[in-house]
Amino acid sequence: MLVKVETVNGVAEVSDLSFKLDPEFRAGAYIIKCKDVTPGLPPRMQMKHMKILVKVVDLDPPPEEEQVDTKKAPAKGRKK
């Protein structure tokens, strides 16, 4: 994914990024690399490369756990 951002007084603000993940995308740790690609800017003036660690977690239980949970609930009756 590429996002181009205009700067104001040398500051770039990025917000409200959203993306849809492929169903085969796995949970885990991923790195987003940010680098300055301003055309004509000499390397000494470019922003240093930045790495952002992103951890993706799957909050949905696996399908087999959902089936086990529904079978676990025994019918409750009164004790005499």
Secondary structure, DSSP 8 states (H G I E B T S, - for coil): -------BTTB-----------TT---EEEEEEE----TT--GGGS---EEEEEEE---S--HHHHHHHHHH--------
